[in-house]
């Protein structure tokens, strides 16, 4: 890899150089960490938006609509669309970009599909770093579309500035809205396909759940059996301004409500900047990224540069027979590493 030529092409906004840089990072080719280190000073200008939700919620359609809306505002947009990898063939359809055909030929839009390659959490292992490459390339907005996720896939909230959760009337009953997990990390809620029965009910249930978590739901409702309660104590000092997550109704296929979603995302961005939370979120993201790099390097060193694999196989018969546990074998390996030996 000619790092200087690649960086020059990337900073000149050449699509071919951008595609090569992303492939280098995504595939972990030799020199990819040097590339990421070189572009670090250029990141932080793009605003990153996560688009997540269950399968069939309309994430790709909504993403396409958001791209069009941002382009109408004169902003450049990059999209990272993550598709699941087959556990049998190891392949991936990478079909999300098919739904974005109407914007794919726009010179101000760059769409990249990625396979999860077995990674859990709704994203691929290198999605964060691919976003850094797109950030360094000068895009104003980066939209990350996850695979169809369930209740526990929270990675998108750790790598984006604003998380948008798409739900549909078929997403479940009121109990689902109360559950922990992905319902807790969204900054903007969107009930898509709102022309279907049950959409208004789902939207109301989400709003009630958000009110319960903020402690202001049912605050005007009298206590059970008419028992009067003392008024809540007033805070002695002003509390920081809180973000009130909006719950919006859309029909993305028709474009209905999309403008309101864009406005909500931009309002959240303004709130993050005004309160200083944007800087804090990005600092936490950088700290987490540093830990990930250390973990990756340590894992590679342990399994490729030491005798850890051989040590496991040498004791596997004892582990199988119950004479020793996997924890004791692991402890012996770690003790050897701590003592500076390659075991």
Buried (B, 14 or more C-beta within 10 A) or exposed (E): BEEEEBBEBBBEBBEEBBBBBBBBBBEEEEEBBEBBEBBEEBBEEBBBBBBBBBEEBBBBBBBBBBBBBBBEEEBBBBBBBBBBBEEEEEEBEBEBBEBBEEBBEBEBBBBBBBBBBEBEBBBBBBBBBBBBBBBBBBBBBBBBBBBBBEBEBBBBBBBBBBBBBBBBBBBBEEEBBBEEEBBBBBBBBBBBBBEEEBBEEBBBBBBBBBBEEEEEBEEEEEEEEEEEEEEEEEEEEEEEEEBEBBBBBBBBEEEBBBEBBBBBBBBBBEBBEEBEBBEEBBEEBEEEBEEEBEEEEEEEEBEEEBBBEEBBEEBEEEBEEEEBEEEEBEEBBEEBBEEEEEB
